[in-house]
């Protein structure tokens, strides 16, 4: 069974042109994440990080939402728009970080810490969101964690690296769920330091999902959007970038005169800077998803009701 529409496409068809026509006819909106391919980024109506896309999903007046990212992002759009049809190009586009926190195991973990409030990174399943008090993204995590009183015990899930980074900056002692993103865990500190020596003019910038040892040598640490803003404003002309490689397209588009080098991974042959899940999205699958209006994100109404509360709380705290 395919997680996407598996139908033939006529040869020679202008896929971007046909997608734009169908989008208008169906009153559809295409939401794209910075980690998808350049071709898909360019055809998206709104491009952003998880926070910006959640905000866009909340206020869209489109009848059909086509989310080009990974599964949990489509779920978030559905939670915010339960009465609208939300489709994705490929249901198989999961997330290693979301998969690292199974709902049943997390429920048991939560029971072991009864006095703790649960802060969950948006990179988690709808079921984990339903077990949370508030959701955060890398853009607003610090602000939302700091909105809790210092004496309030907290659980942070599922990303131990982001949670550890926030603990180190804020002095908090949040209890961390042991989850991580496969892309951000595969950077080689040794190779990064060597590259920094070879490229002395380059600044090293990193996403807080990276391991602590990598973050310790970074010139700047920030969310996807923060990294984009930093390179645009910086007087430096060269950057070594430790996050999913899809972001380099936007960086190059915004700053054509600057040089962006993907940070090296442990295995230079594996393409570890790419999220294999994000790259399951293709323009062919996008075209077919829009044409047939599937595969559709379907969630249990009770999960939607519970998960919506912490997402709305995040959006209120992010204004």
VEXDREN-2710 file (C-alpha; in Angstrom, 1 decimal):
% VEXDREN-2710
k/r/px/py/pz
1/UNK/0.0/0.0/0.0
2/UNK/1.4/3.4/-1.0
3/UNK/1.3/6.4/1.3
4/UNK/0.8/8.6/-1.8
5/UNK/-1.3/8.7/-5.0
6/UNK/0.3/6.3/-7.4
7/UNK/-1.1/7.3/-10.8
8/UNK/0.6/7.9/-14.1
9/UNK/1.3/11.5/-15.2
10/UNK/1.2/12.4/-18.9
11/UNK/4.7/13.1/-20.3
12/UNK/5.5/16.7/-21.1
13/UNK/3.0/18.2/-18.7
14/UNK/3.8/21.6/-17.1
15/UNK/3.5/20.5/-13.5
16/UNK/4.1/23.9/-11.8
17/UNK/1.6/25.5/-14.2
18/UNK/-1.0/22.8/-13.7
19/UNK/-0.6/23.0/-9.9
20/UNK/-1.2/26.7/-10.0
21/UNK/-4.4/26.3/-12.1
22/UNK/-5.8/23.6/-9.8
23/UNK/-4.9/25.6/-6.7
24/UNK/-7.0/28.5/-7.9
25/UNK/-9.9/26.3/-9.0
26/UNK/-10.0/24.4/-5.7
27/UNK/-9.3/27.4/-3.4
28/UNK/-6.3/25.5/-2.1
29/UNK/-3.2/26.8/-0.2
30/UNK/0.2/25.2/-0.4
31/UNK/2.2/25.4/2.9
32/UNK/5.8/24.5/2.5
33/UNK/8.6/24.0/5.0
34/UNK/12.1/25.3/4.5
35/UNK/13.5/21.7/4.4
36/UNK/11.7/20.6/1.2
37/UNK/13.5/20.8/-2.1
38/UNK/14.1/24.1/-3.9
39/UNK/11.5/23.3/-6.6
40/UNK/8.8/22.7/-4.0
41/UNK/9.8/25.8/-1.9
42/UNK/9.4/27.9/-5.0
43/UNK/5.8/26.7/-5.7
44/UNK/4.6/27.1/-2.1
45/UNK/2.2/29.9/-1.3
46/UNK/3.7/30.3/2.2
47/UNK/7.1/29.1/3.2
48/UNK/8.2/29.0/6.8
49/UNK/9.4/27.2/9.9
50/UNK/7.0/25.2/12.1
51/UNK/5.8/28.3/14.0
52/UNK/5.1/30.4/10.9
53/UNK/3.3/27.6/9.2
54/UNK/1.1/26.8/12.3
55/UNK/0.2/30.5/12.4
56/UNK/-0.6/30.5/8.7
57/UNK/-2.7/27.3/9.0
58/UNK/-4.6/29.0/11.8
59/UNK/-5.7/32.0/9.7
60/UNK/-6.1/30.6/6.2
61/UNK/-9.4/31.0/4.4
62/UNK/-8.6/28.3/1.9
63/UNK/-10.9/25.3/1.6
64/UNK/-8.1/22.9/1.0
65/UNK/-4.8/22.8/2.8
66/UNK/-1.9/21.0/1.0
67/UNK/1.0/20.7/3.5
68/UNK/4.4/20.0/2.0
69/UNK/6.5/18.9/4.9
70/UNK/6.3/15.9/7.2
71/UNK/3.3/14.1/8.8
72/UNK/3.2/15.9/12.2
73/UNK/3.0/19.3/10.3
74/UNK/0.0/18.1/8.4
75/UNK/-1.5/16.9/11.7
76/UNK/-1.0/20.4/13.3
77/UNK/-2.8/22.0/10.3
78/UNK/-5.7/19.6/10.7
79/UNK/-5.9/20.2/14.5
80/UNK/-6.2/23.9/13.8
81/UNK/-8.7/23.3/11.0
82/UNK/-10.8/20.3/11.9
83/UNK/-13.5/21.2/9.4
84/UNK/-11.1/21.6/6.4
85/UNK/-9.5/18.9/4.3
86/UNK/-5.8/18.7/4.9
87/UNK/-3.8/16.7/2.4
88/UNK/-0.1/15.8/2.1
89/UNK/1.9/14.6/-0.8
90/UNK/3.1/11.4/1.0
91/UNK/1.8/10.0/4.3
92/UNK/5.2/8.2/4.7
93/UNK/6.9/11.5/5.3
94/UNK/7.4/10.9/9.0
95/UNK/9.9/12.4/11.5
96/UNK/12.5/10.5/13.5
97/UNK/12.1/12.9/16.4
98/UNK/8.3/12.4/16.5
99/UNK/8.8/8.6/16.2
100/UNK/11.2/8.7/19.2
101/UNK/8.2/9.4/21.5
102/UNK/5.6/6.7/21.3
103/UNK/2.4/7.9/23.0
104/UNK/1.9/4.9/25.4
105/UNK/5.5/5.1/26.7
106/UNK/5.3/8.9/27.1
107/UNK/2.0/8.6/29.0
108/UNK/3.8/6.2/31.5
109/UNK/6.7/8.7/31.7
110/UNK/4.3/11.5/32.4
111/UNK/2.6/9.5/35.2
112/UNK/6.1/9.1/36.9
113/UNK/6.3/12.9/37.2
114/UNK/2.8/13.9/38.4
115/UNK/3.7/17.5/39.5
116/UNK/5.3/18.4/36.2
117/UNK/3.9/20.5/33.4
118/UNK/4.6/19.1/29.9
119/UNK/6.2/21.2/27.3
120/UNK/6.4/19.4/23.9
121/UNK/8.3/20.5/20.9
122/UNK/6.0/20.7/17.9
123/UNK/8.0/17.8/16.2
124/UNK/5.8/15.2/17.9
125/UNK/2.6/13.3/17.1
126/UNK/-0.9/14.5/17.7
127/UNK/-1.2/12.0/20.5
128/UNK/1.8/13.6/22.3
129/UNK/0.4/17.0/21.8
130/UNK/-2.8/15.8/23.4
131/UNK/-0.8/14.9/26.5
132/UNK/1.0/18.3/26.7
133/UNK/0.3/21.6/28.5
134/UNK/1.9/23.7/25.8
135/UNK/3.6/23.2/22.5
136/UNK/6.8/25.1/21.4
137/UNK/8.9/25.5/18.3
138/UNK/12.6/26.3/18.2
139/UNK/11.6/29.9/17.5
140/UNK/9.6/30.4/20.7
141/UNK/10.8/27.6/23.0
142/UNK/13.0/29.8/25.2
143/UNK/10.3/32.4/25.7
144/UNK/7.6/29.8/26.5
145/UNK/9.8/27.9/29.0
146/UNK/10.6/31.1/30.7
147/UNK/6.9/32.0/31.0
148/UNK/6.6/29.2/33.7
149/UNK/7.6/30.1/37.3
150/UNK/11.1/28.9/38.2
151/UNK/9.7/26.6/40.9
152/UNK/7.4/24.8/38.4
153/UNK/8.8/21.4/37.6
154/UNK/8.8/20.8/33.8
155/UNK/9.0/17.9/31.4
156/UNK/10.5/18.8/27.9
157/UNK/9.8/16.3/25.1
158/UNK/10.8/14.8/22.7
159/UNK/14.1/16.5/21.8
160/UNK/16.7/16.1/24.5
161/UNK/19.2/18.3/22.6
162/UNK/16.9/21.3/22.3
163/UNK/15.8/20.7/26.0
164/UNK/19.4/20.5/27.1
165/UNK/20.3/23.7/25.3
166/UNK/17.4/25.5/26.9
167/UNK/18.4/24.2/30.3
168/UNK/21.9/25.4/29.8
169/UNK/20.8/28.9/28.8
170/UNK/18.0/29.4/31.4
171/UNK/19.4/27.4/34.3
172/UNK/16.3/25.3/34.4
173/UNK/16.4/21.6/35.3
174/UNK/13.6/20.3/33.0
175/UNK/13.2/16.6/32.9
176/UNK/14.1/15.6/29.3
177/UNK/12.5/12.8/27.2
178/UNK/15.3/10.9/25.4
179/UNK/14.5/11.7/21.8
180/UNK/16.5/13.3/19.0
181/UNK/16.4/14.2/15.3
182/UNK/18.5/11.8/13.1
183/UNK/19.7/14.7/10.8
184/UNK/21.0/16.9/13.7
185/UNK/22.6/14.0/15.5
186/UNK/24.9/13.1/12.6
187/UNK/27.1/16.1/12.5
188/UNK/30.8/15.4/13.1
189/UNK/32.4/17.8/15.6
190/UNK/35.9/16.8/14.4
191/UNK/35.1/17.5/10.7
192/UNK/33.3/20.8/11.6
193/UNK/36.4/22.1/13.6
194/UNK/38.7/21.0/10.7
195/UNK/36.4/22.9/8.2
196/UNK/36.4/26.0/10.4
197/UNK/40.2/25.9/10.4
198/UNK/40.2/25.6/6.6
199/UNK/37.6/28.4/6.2
200/UNK/38.7/31.0/8.7
201/UNK/36.4/33.7/7.3
202/UNK/33.3/31.5/7.7
203/UNK/31.0/31.7/10.7
204/UNK/29.6/28.4/12.1
205/UNK/25.8/28.6/12.7
206/UNK/23.7/25.7/14.1
207/UNK/20.2/24.7/15.0
208/UNK/19.6/23.9/18.7
209/UNK/18.6/20.3/17.8
210/UNK/22.3/19.6/17.3
211/UNK/24.2/17.9/20.0
212/UNK/25.7/20.0/22.8
213/UNK/29.3/19.4/21.7
214/UNK/28.5/20.8/18.3
215/UNK/26.6/23.8/19.8
216/UNK/29.6/24.7/22.0
217/UNK/31.7/25.6/19.0
218/UNK/29.0/27.6/17.1
219/UNK/29.2/31.3/16.5
220/UNK/25.4/31.5/16.5
221/UNK/22.6/29.1/17.6
222/UNK/19.1/29.7/16.4
223/UNK/15.9/28.3/15.0
224/UNK/15.4/27.9/11.2
225/UNK/14.0/31.5/10.9
226/UNK/16.7/32.9/13.3
227/UNK/19.4/31.3/11.1
228/UNK/17.9/32.9/8.0
229/UNK/17.7/36.3/9.7
230/UNK/21.2/36.0/11.0
231/UNK/22.9/35.4/7.7
232/UNK/20.9/38.2/6.1
233/UNK/22.0/40.7/8.7
234/UNK/25.5/39.5/9.3
235/UNK/28.5/41.4/7.7
236/UNK/30.2/38.0/7.2
237/UNK/30.2/36.6/3.7
238/UNK/30.7/32.9/4.4
239/UNK/28.8/30.5/6.7
240/UNK/29.0/26.8/7.7
241/UNK/25.5/25.7/8.4
242/UNK/24.4/22.9/10.7
243/UNK/20.8/22.1/9.9
244/UNK/18.8/20.4/7.2
245/UNK/20.3/21.3/3.8
246/UNK/17.0/22.5/2.3
247/UNK/17.5/25.8/4.1
248/UNK/20.5/26.6/2.0
249/UNK/18.2/27.4/-1.0
250/UNK/16.5/30.2/0.9
251/UNK/19.8/31.5/2.3
252/UNK/21.3/31.7/-1.2
253/UNK/18.1/33.3/-2.6
254/UNK/18.1/35.9/0.1
255/UNK/21.8/36.5/0.0
256/UNK/23.1/35.7/-3.5
257/UNK/26.5/37.2/-2.8
258/UNK/27.3/35.0/0.2
259/UNK/28.7/31.5/0.5
260/UNK/26.9/28.8/2.4
261/UNK/28.6/25.5/3.2
262/UNK/26.7/22.5/4.7
263/UNK/28.3/21.3/7.9
264/UNK/29.9/17.9/7.4
265/UNK/28.3/14.7/8.8
266/UNK/30.0/11.7/10.4
267/UNK/29.6/9.8/7.1
268/UNK/30.3/12.1/4.2
269/UNK/28.7/9.6/1.7
270/UNK/25.3/9.3/3.3
271/UNK/23.8/12.8/2.5
272/UNK/23.1/13.1/6.3
273/UNK/22.3/16.8/6.0
274/UNK/19.1/15.8/4.1
275/UNK/16.0/14.7/6.0
276/UNK/15.1/11.6/4.0
277/UNK/11.5/12.1/5.2
278/UNK/11.3/15.7/3.9
279/UNK/12.8/14.5/0.6
280/UNK/9.9/12.1/0.0
281/UNK/8.0/15.1/-1.1
282/UNK/8.2/15.6/-4.9
283/UNK/6.5/17.9/-7.4
284/UNK/4.9/14.8/-9.0
285/UNK/3.4/13.7/-5.7
286/UNK/2.3/17.3/-4.9
287/UNK/0.5/17.5/-8.3
288/UNK/-1.3/14.1/-7.8
289/UNK/-2.3/15.0/-4.2
290/UNK/-3.9/18.2/-5.4
291/UNK/-5.6/16.5/-8.3
292/UNK/-7.1/13.7/-6.3
293/UNK/-7.3/15.5/-3.0
294/UNK/-5.5/12.7/-1.1
295/UNK/-3.9/11.3/0.9
296/UNK/-5.9/13.1/3.6
297/UNK/-4.8/13.6/7.2
298/UNK/-7.5/12.0/9.4
299/UNK/-7.4/12.3/13.2
300/UNK/-9.7/11.2/16.0
301/UNK/-12.0/14.1/17.1
302/UNK/-11.1/13.6/20.7
303/UNK/-7.3/13.9/19.9
304/UNK/-8.0/17.0/17.9
305/UNK/-9.9/18.5/20.9
306/UNK/-7.2/17.8/23.4
307/UNK/-4.2/18.6/21.1
308/UNK/-5.7/22.0/20.1
309/UNK/-5.5/23.4/23.6
310/UNK/-1.7/23.4/23.9
311/UNK/-1.2/24.5/20.3
312/UNK/-3.5/27.5/20.8
313/UNK/-1.7/28.3/24.0
314/UNK/1.6/28.3/22.0
315/UNK/0.1/30.6/19.4
316/UNK/-1.2/33.0/22.1
317/UNK/2.3/33.1/23.8
318/UNK/4.0/33.7/20.5
319/UNK/2.2/37.0/19.6
END
